Amino acid sequence: MLYIYLDKSGDLDFDFANKNTSRFFTICVLALRGQSNYRALATAVKAALPLDRKKYFYKTVKGIKFDLYAVTLNKWKAYTMPSFNKDRIYNYIAGLAFKGIDFKDTAVKVTMTADIHGQGIGNIQLDECLQDQIQGWVEPLIPLKIFRLFSQESLGLGAAGLFARGLHMKYENGDIAWYSVFKEKVKSEQIY
């Protein structure tokens, strides 16, 4: 079974006059195979918040086979594009994050869980867009389920959120303390 968790860090607010608006927005996809790997990851994520706990969390999950795929959006660059459309950009960068995942080896089932935080029409379109893209990559006989949950409702999503935050802080503040701990698991990372 292939488990996919999509979480994000930063905001998609383009009000640059607001000092709380982030300069970057990161989508992180965590992909892992097998129920035993999922259970091990879920057990480890329960206690990870401060950096020392995150390091302990990563030490616990380091041996689990999983990969991270991330795209970070430079919001100012996107905002100045002549064809700026927030929903279209969101769908596009999410699709870029998924392109590195190997769906060919999926034999049983694919479940994708995405963070429901910030639910809106764009996120509903995101579900439909990603479902269409993933259906094109997965063998038609393989069941595909997409769930939308809050991060605190899914331990796998919580793990994706921890990694998304580390990737985001690398660009937003130049803070690589957490990122440098887990960067070996980042299979694909790009800035758009």
DOVOZA-631070 format. One record per atom (N, C-alpha, C): residue in one letter; x, y, z; atom name. Coordinates in steps of 0.001 Angstrom, whole numbers, plus 500000, padded with zeros to 6 digits. Atoms other than C-alpha are relative to their C-alpha. Example, Ala and Ser with C-alpha at 12.3 -4.5 7.8 and 13.67 -1.06 7.14 Angstrom:
<sites>
> r/x/y/z/a
> A/500890/498810/500000/N;
> A/512300/495500/507800/CA;
> A/500900/501200/500000/C;
> S/499180/498810/499940/N;
> S/513670/498940/507140/CA;
> S/499230/501090/500730/C;
</sites>
This chain:
<sites>
> r/x/y/z/a
> M/500838/498826/500000/N;
> M/500000/500000/500000/CA;
> M/500886/501241/500000/C;
> L/499272/498734/500081/N;
> L/501245/503479/499128/CA;
> L/499218/501058/500771/C;
> Y/500594/498919/499208/N;
> Y/500515/506219/501674/CA;
> Y/500629/501312/499553/C;
> I/499530/498687/500429/N;
> I/500787/509824/500503/CA;
> I/499367/501051/500906/C;
> Y/500485/498921/499133/N;
> Y/500497/512843/502805/CA;
> Y/500467/501329/499437/C;
> L/499684/498682/500520/N;
> L/500348/516403/501497/CA;
> L/499698/501030/501077/C;
> D/500207/498894/499066/N;
> D/500848/519308/503858/CA;
> D/500745/501209/499461/C;
> K/499404/498765/500481/N;
> K/501861/522894/503388/CA;
> K/500466/500855/501164/C;
> S/499517/499066/498996/N;
> S/503687/525606/505245/CA;
> S/500087/501371/499348/C;
> G/500104/498660/500556/N;
> G/503362/529325/504800/CA;
> G/498544/500253/499664/C;
> D/501383/499679/500359/N;
> D/500265/531005/503439/CA;
> D/499934/500361/498527/C;
> L/500204/499594/501392/N;
> L/498803/531734/500028/CA;
> L/499383/501393/499914/C;
> D/500470/498622/499984/N;
> D/497939/535304/500987/CA;
> D/501001/500842/499213/C;
> F/499118/499166/500811/N;
> F/499333/537791/498486/CA;
> F/499895/501476/500379/C;
> D/500078/498634/499484/N;
> D/498720/540915/500600/CA;
> D/501360/500355/500603/C;
> F/498632/499759/499552/N;
> F/502362/541959/500809/CA;
> F/500131/501225/500899/C;
> A/499983/498880/499064/N;
> A/501455/545122/502753/CA;
> A/499819/499504/501436/C;
> N/500198/500620/498683/N;
> N/500532/542810/505658/CA;
> N/501319/499367/500433/C;
> K/498694/500505/499545/N;
> K/503692/542104/507673/CA;
> K/499968/498516/500351/C;
> N/500103/501421/499652/N;
> N/502371/538625/508588/CA;
> N/499940/499080/498785/C;
> T/500030/500805/501218/N;
> T/502212/537475/504959/CA;
> T/501381/499404/499751/C;
> S/498710/500643/500274/N;
> S/504929/534928/504221/CA;
> S/500447/500314/498573/C;
> R/499449/499760/501334/N;
> R/507224/535432/501235/CA;
> R/499989/498737/499159/C;
> F/499956/501283/500681/N;
> F/507216/531735/500379/CA;
> F/498856/499114/500481/C;
> F/501039/500975/499680/N;
> F/504668/528910/500353/CA;
> F/500533/498638/499564/C;
> T/499421/501314/500288/N;
> T/505766/525255/500529/CA;
> T/498939/498915/500054/C;
> I/500801/501225/499997/N;
> I/503916/522091/499583/CA;
> I/500978/498852/500148/C;
> C/499140/501158/499752/N;
> C/505488/518911/500940/CA;
> C/499150/498737/499915/C;
> V/500669/501290/500130/N;
> V/504459/515387/499986/CA;
> V/500897/498945/500624/C;
> L/499296/501115/499371/N;
> L/505507/512478/502179/CA;
> L/499395/498728/499417/C;
> A/500480/501254/500590/N;
> A/505250/509085/500453/CA;
> A/500712/498834/500661/C;
> L/499400/501202/499436/N;
> L/505786/505742/502164/CA;
> L/499151/498794/499646/C;
> R/500664/501240/500400/N;
> R/504909/502140/501397/CA;
> R/499933/499041/501173/C;
> G/500158/501067/499023/N;
> G/503536/499474/503684/CA;
> G/499436/500448/501328/C;
> Q/500630/499684/498721/N;
> Q/501480/499383/506867/CA;
> Q/500995/500040/501145/C;
> S/499026/499987/498901/N;
> S/504471/498590/509075/CA;
> S/500776/501316/500014/C;
> N/499331/498696/500064/N;
> N/506264/501736/507853/CA;
> N/499070/501106/500486/C;
> Y/500960/499005/499531/N;
> Y/503096/503753/508437/CA;
> Y/499894/499971/501526/C;
> R/500138/500108/498541/N;
> R/502724/502427/511998/CA;
> R/501236/500546/500713/C;
> A/498761/499508/499385/N;
> A/506386/503170/512805/CA;
> A/500069/501530/499935/C;
> L/499998/498544/500149/N;
> L/506071/506722/511472/CA;
> L/498976/500637/500940/C;
> A/501061/499464/499145/N;
> A/502800/507327/513332/CA;
> A/500406/499977/501468/C;
> T/499549/500103/498611/N;
> T/504311/506147/516609/CA;
> T/501017/501091/500317/C;
> A/498927/499033/499759/N;
> A/507310/508461/516242/CA;
> A/499528/501448/499981/C;
> V/500409/498602/500168/N;
> V/505403/511616/515277/CA;
> V/499261/500549/501218/C;
> K/500827/499567/498869/N;
> K/503361/511751/518489/CA;
> K/500687/501007/500919/C;
> A/499324/499154/499008/N;
> A/506033/513576/520518/CA;
> A/500984/500999/499398/C;
> A/498991/499154/500643/N;
> A/507874/515800/518014/CA;
> A/499526/501443/499845/C;
> L/500279/498576/500197/N;
> L/507684/519590/518430/CA;
> L/501253/500864/500070/C;
> P/498769/499196/499991/N;
> P/510795/521474/519680/CA;
> P/501119/499296/499215/C;
> L/498937/500551/500837/N;
> L/514014/520976/517689/CA;
> L/500609/498742/500591/C;
> D/499402/501202/499419/N;
> D/515470/518485/520166/CA;
> D/499058/498803/499849/C;
> R/500957/501095/500200/N;
> R/512272/516439/519933/CA;
> R/499894/499628/498527/C;
> K/500016/500293/501436/N;
> K/512256/516760/516139/CA;
> K/501198/499132/499635/C;
> K/498805/500814/500262/N;
> K/515809/515398/516086/CA;
> K/499793/498580/500498/C;
> Y/500299/501330/499471/N;
> Y/514695/512513/518283/CA;
> Y/498993/499292/499090/C;
> F/500991/500542/500937/N;
> F/511682/511988/516003/CA;
> F/500701/499481/498750/C;
> Y/499334/500420/501229/N;
> Y/513932/511873/512952/CA;
> Y/500905/498798/500244/C;
> K/499157/501153/499661/N;
> K/516363/509498/514670/CA;
> K/499145/498730/500034/C;
> T/500917/501130/499913/N;
> T/513368/507216/515289/CA;
> T/499510/499556/498623/C;
> V/500575/500350/501305/N;
> V/512059/507368/511691/CA;
> V/501040/499876/498884/C;
> K/498954/500007/501022/N;
> K/515380/507538/509840/CA;
> K/500077/498674/499251/C;
> G/499916/501316/500626/N;
> G/515342/503788/509161/CA;
> G/498773/499605/499198/C;
> I/501222/500288/500756/N;
> I/511821/503869/507712/CA;
> I/500190/500489/498570/C;
> K/499876/499582/501393/N;
> K/511722/503954/503936/CA;
> K/498849/500949/499653/C;
> F/500949/499006/500491/N;
> F/509962/507166/502939/CA;
> F/500779/501072/499265/C;
> D/499390/498933/500779/N;
> D/510664/510023/500578/CA;
> D/499170/501262/500138/C;
> L/500654/498697/499954/N;
> L/509858/513719/500622/CA;
> L/500167/500685/498648/C;
> Y/500021/499268/501259/N;
> Y/508929/515733/497547/CA;
> Y/499422/501372/500313/C;
> A/500460/498669/499601/N;
> A/508589/519495/497879/CA;
> A/500177/501015/498883/C;
> V/499902/498842/500878/N;
> V/507942/522609/495857/CA;
> V/499712/501224/500864/C;
> T/500184/498749/499270/N;
> T/508349/526058/497369/CA;
> T/499733/501106/498993/C;
> L/500413/498921/500884/N;
> L/506604/528971/495703/CA;
> L/500569/501325/500490/C;
> N/499597/498621/499734/N;
> N/508293/532366/495582/CA;
> N/498780/500851/499652/C;
> K/501298/499362/500214/N;
> K/505046/534271/496036/CA;
> K/500098/501324/499247/C;
> W/499873/498718/500695/N;
> W/506299/537649/494860/CA;
> W/500214/499779/498508/C;
> K/499753/500317/501407/N;
> K/507597/536153/491620/CA;
> K/498702/499548/499323/C;
> A/501266/500482/500558/N;
> A/504270/534368/491074/CA;
> A/498998/501140/499844/C;
> Y/500960/498893/499994/N;
> Y/502273/537505/491907/CA;
> Y/500233/500956/498835/C;
> T/499675/499061/501081/N;
> T/504074/539542/489247/CA;
> T/499860/499375/498614/C;
> M/500230/500636/501302/N;
> M/503306/537010/486486/CA;
> M/498769/500627/499344/C;
> P/501165/499407/500675/N;
> P/500957/538448/483842/CA;
> P/498734/499135/500116/C;
> S/501161/500905/499945/N;
> S/498687/535373/484082/CA;
> S/499749/499490/501418/C;
> F/500131/500411/498598/N;
> F/498563/535279/487907/CA;
> F/498588/499493/500305/C;
> N/501255/500598/499536/N;
> N/495826/532948/489189/CA;
> N/500364/499079/501155/C;
> K/499577/500709/498787/N;
> K/496206/531696/492766/CA;
> K/499643/498511/499964/C;
> D/500408/501408/500019/N;
> D/494220/528452/492357/CA;
> D/500793/499200/498973/C;
> R/499251/500697/501051/N;
> R/495985/527555/489126/CA;
> R/501447/499740/500434/C;
> I/498625/500166/499517/N;
> I/499430/528121/490671/CA;
> I/500058/498925/501076/C;
> Y/500064/500992/498914/N;
> Y/498466/526072/493763/CA;
> Y/499915/498587/499424/C;
> N/500149/501316/500630/N;
> N/497335/523151/491599/CA;
> N/501269/499598/499252/C;
> Y/498800/500295/500775/N;
> Y/500414/523409/489399/CA;
> Y/501159/499565/500898/C;
> I/498856/500365/499153/N;
> I/502964/523349/492226/CA;
> I/499736/498702/500758/C;
> A/500323/501289/499370/N;
> A/501121/520499/493968/CA;
> A/500273/498869/499016/C;
> G/499714/501003/501031/N;
> G/501313/518560/490699/CA;
> G/501494/499776/499828/C;
> L/498540/500140/500093/N;
> L/505055/519282/490493/CA;
> L/500546/499145/501140/C;
> A/499530/500767/498839/N;
> A/505524/517843/493989/CA;
> A/499727/498510/499820/C;
> F/500366/501408/500184/N;
> F/503793/514600/492975/CA;
> F/500751/499320/498862/C;
> K/499387/500595/501191/N;
> K/505726/514085/489734/CA;
> K/501137/499037/500301/C;
> G/498874/500876/499689/N;
> G/508667/512413/491467/CA;
> G/499611/498652/500578/C;
> I/500426/501247/499353/N;
> I/506607/509668/493108/CA;
> I/499841/498900/498963/C;
> D/500113/501154/500892/N;
> D/506888/506247/491472/CA;
> D/498719/499237/500336/C;
> F/501276/500683/499788/N;
> F/503334/504940/491171/CA;
> F/499975/498623/499336/C;
> K/499979/501267/500738/N;
> K/504352/501961/488990/CA;
> K/500049/498782/500909/C;
> D/499785/501128/499096/N;
> D/505217/499755/491954/CA;
> D/498853/499829/501002/C;
> T/501118/500048/499067/N;
> T/501854/500233/493665/CA;
> T/499089/498840/499629/C;
> A/500732/501212/500342/N;
> A/500092/496886/493847/CA;
> A/498642/499880/500679/C;
> V/501211/500252/499223/N;
> V/497316/497155/496435/CA;
> V/499042/501187/500004/C;
> K/500890/498861/499801/N;
> K/495928/500626/497127/CA;
> K/500835/501261/500183/C;
> V/499356/498711/499779/N;
> V/496864/504312/497118/CA;
> V/499040/500854/500825/C;
> T/500787/499042/499219/N;
> T/495611/506630/499852/CA;
> T/500782/501302/500085/C;
> M/499394/498684/499874/N;
> M/496311/510331/499812/CA;
> M/499218/500769/501052/C;
> T/500621/499179/498967/N;
> T/495616/512506/502829/CA;
> T/500577/501402/499884/C;
> A/499576/498608/500131/N;
> A/495740/516277/502429/CA;
> A/499456/500803/501173/C;
> D/500385/499130/498888/N;
> D/495558/518950/505104/CA;
> D/498780/500829/499616/C;
> I/501239/499270/500246/N;
> I/492095/520505/505328/CA;
> I/500106/501458/500429/C;
> H/499834/498629/499506/N;
> H/493418/523712/506968/CA;
> H/499916/500970/498826/C;
> G/500157/499029/501082/N;
> G/492395/526677/504870/CA;
> G/499034/499513/498938/C;
> Q/500976/500555/500938/N;
> Q/489494/524779/503256/CA;
> Q/499317/501121/499225/C;
> G/500666/499017/500847/N;
> G/488059/526724/500366/CA;
> G/499821/499405/498623/C;
> I/500265/500506/501340/N;
> I/487081/526405/496736/CA;
> I/501284/499528/499330/C;
> G/498731/500420/500595/N;
> G/490751/526195/495708/CA;
> G/500409/498617/500450/C;
> N/499637/501323/499505/N;
> N/491290/523169/497923/CA;
> N/499097/498916/499436/C;
> I/500894/500970/500626/N;
> I/488223/521431/496495/CA;
> I/500474/499743/498579/C;
> Q/499465/500156/501344/N;
> Q/489586/522079/493003/CA;
> Q/501326/499254/500038/C;
> L/498733/500705/499844/N;
> L/492969/520858/494239/CA;
> L/499750/498505/500089/C;
> D/500334/501418/499896/N;
> D/491420/517535/495247/CA;
> D/499685/499412/498632/C;
> E/500415/500503/501302/N;
> E/489823/517128/491831/CA;
> E/501174/499966/499030/C;
> C/498840/499926/500885/N;
> C/492956/518216/489977/CA;
> C/501005/498900/500320/C;
> L/499041/501032/499607/N;
> L/495261/515932/491975/CA;
> L/499448/498602/499766/C;
> Q/500593/501313/500229/N;
> Q/492841/513023/491794/CA;
> Q/500089/499643/498519/C;
> D/499891/500253/501435/N;
> D/492748/513369/488002/CA;
> D/501439/499666/499611/C;
> Q/498596/500253/500322/N;
> Q/496557/513546/487819/CA;
> Q/500450/498636/500511/C;
> I/499568/501266/499403/N;
> I/497117/510624/490185/CA;
> I/499341/498823/499296/C;
> Q/500665/501081/500718/N;
> Q/494521/508497/488380/CA;
> Q/500720/499684/498695/C;
> G/499232/500230/501218/N;
> G/496607/508956/485248/CA;
> G/501313/499279/500249/C;
> W/498724/500630/499665/N;
> W/499698/507644/487051/CA;
> W/499839/498616/500605/C;
> V/500223/501265/499298/N;
> V/498143/504713/488931/CA;
> V/499247/499044/499084/C;
> E/500695/501056/500745/N;
> E/497093/501446/487297/CA;
> E/498494/500105/500268/C;
> P/501444/499814/499801/N;
> P/493298/501689/486728/CA;
> P/499341/499014/500972/C;
> L/500590/500989/499096/N;
> L/492623/498547/488801/CA;
> L/500325/500258/501471/C;
> I/499574/499704/498627/N;
> I/494299/500010/491913/CA;
> I/499055/501040/500605/C;
> P/500879/499017/499361/N;
> P/491873/501736/494321/CA;
> P/500781/501245/500453/C;
> L/499416/498723/499589/N;
> L/492620/505412/494999/CA;
> L/499005/500717/500900/C;
> K/500841/499278/499040/N;
> K/491220/507203/498051/CA;
> K/500689/501305/500361/C;
> I/499471/498703/499581/N;
> I/491672/510885/498871/CA;
> I/499207/500464/501212/C;
> F/500612/499529/498758/N;
> F/490998/512154/502385/CA;
> F/500479/501410/500293/C;
> R/499625/498668/499536/N;
> R/490985/515693/503758/CA;
> R/499768/500030/501494/C;
> L/500061/499996/498540/N;
> L/491760/515939/507458/CA;
> L/500796/501182/500539/C;
> F/499130/499056/499311/N;
> F/493176/518403/509938/CA;
> F/501267/499255/500393/C;
> S/498712/500635/499677/N;
> S/496851/517733/510707/CA;
> S/499956/499209/501294/C;
> Q/500040/500689/498713/N;
> Q/496054/516762/514293/CA;
> Q/499160/498723/499955/C;
> E/500819/501206/500132/N;
> E/493658/514056/513032/CA;
> E/500745/498855/499328/C;
> S/499237/501022/500716/N;
> S/496334/512156/511097/CA;
> S/501472/500111/500376/C;
> L/498589/499973/499603/N;
> L/499758/511235/512429/CA;
> L/500917/500093/498782/C;
> G/499206/499891/501227/N;
> G/501101/510796/508892/CA;
> G/500009/501421/499465/C;
> L/500102/498609/500424/N;
> L/499864/514254/508007/CA;
> L/500798/500904/500937/C;
> G/499186/499257/499037/N;
> G/501474/515561/511192/CA;
> G/501480/499910/499664/C;
> A/498598/500175/500404/N;
> A/504798/514112/510029/CA;
> A/500299/500839/498759/C;
> A/499808/499193/501209/N;
> A/504394/515724/506594/CA;
> A/500075/501481/500362/C;
> G/499982/498607/499557/N;
> G/503674/519014/508369/CA;
> G/501313/500398/500647/C;
> L/498691/499724/499386/N;
> L/506870/518779/510409/CA;
> L/501058/500238/498926/C;
> F/499021/499858/501071/N;
> F/508909/518302/507248/CA;
> F/499706/501237/499141/C;
> A/500375/498816/500784/N;
> A/506954/520995/505344/CA;
> A/500504/501268/500681/C;
> R/499546/498823/499250/N;
> R/507785/523492/508091/CA;
> R/501515/500185/499874/C;
> G/498550/499912/500154/N;
> G/511493/522677/507891/CA;
> G/500410/500485/498624/C;
> L/499718/499562/501369/N;
> L/511512/523101/504117/CA;
> L/499629/501472/499819/C;
> H/500454/498613/500126/N;
> H/509560/526354/504363/CA;
> H/500945/500970/500709/C;
> M/499124/499110/499230/N;
> M/511799/527877/507057/CA;
> M/501353/500191/499318/C;
> K/498749/499885/500752/N;
> K/514828/527192/504860/CA;
> K/499939/501214/499066/C;
> Y/500143/498891/500943/N;
> Y/513493/529726/502338/CA;
> Y/499507/501277/500674/C;
> E/500616/498814/499383/N;
> E/511441/532047/504536/CA;
> E/500988/500761/500882/C;
> N/499107/499349/499031/N;
> N/514092/532748/507214/CA;
> N/501461/499608/499850/C;
> G/498636/500501/500107/N;
> G/517230/530974/506025/CA;
> G/500366/499075/501151/C;
> D/499796/500879/498841/N;
> D/516803/528671/509056/CA;
> D/500040/498550/499519/C;
> I/499864/501376/500488/N;
> I/518170/525248/508117/CA;
> I/500250/498996/501124/C;
> A/499709/500896/498868/N;
> A/518517/523757/511614/CA;
> A/499215/498692/499888/C;
> W/500817/501214/500093/N;
> W/515613/521304/511221/CA;
> W/500178/499343/498635/C;
> Y/499828/500533/501353/N;
> Y/515993/520914/507440/CA;
> Y/501273/499159/499885/C;
> S/498723/500716/500119/N;
> S/519634/519832/507786/CA;
> S/499955/498625/500662/C;
> V/500134/501297/499333/N;
> V/518537/516963/510056/CA;
> V/499392/498967/499051/C;
> F/500728/500977/500815/N;
> F/516193/515349/507499/CA;
> F/500258/500100/498496/C;
> K/499836/499740/501434/N;
> K/517513/516582/504114/CA;
> K/500327/498760/499174/C;
> E/499690/501219/500753/N;
> E/518725/513081/503148/CA;
> E/498737/499292/499500/C;
> K/501264/500619/500420/N;
> K/515045/512032/502833/CA;
> K/499298/500793/498900/C;
> V/500608/499161/501035/N;
> V/514254/514853/500383/CA;
> V/500455/499479/498643/C;
> K/499677/500585/501300/N;
> K/514105/513127/497019/CA;
> K/499888/501035/498880/C;
> S/500191/498960/501005/N;
> S/512907/516153/495067/CA;
> S/499619/501293/500709/C;
> E/500289/498687/499417/N;
> E/512943/519831/496017/CA;
> E/500260/501049/498939/C;
> Q/499805/498929/500971/N;
> Q/512422/522797/493774/CA;
> Q/499300/501266/500461/C;
> I/500635/498720/499703/N;
> I/511536/526456/493972/CA;
> I/499373/500495/498707/C;
> Y/500731/499521/501179/N;
> Y/508972/527924/491620/CA;
> Y/499662/501462/500211/C;
</sites>
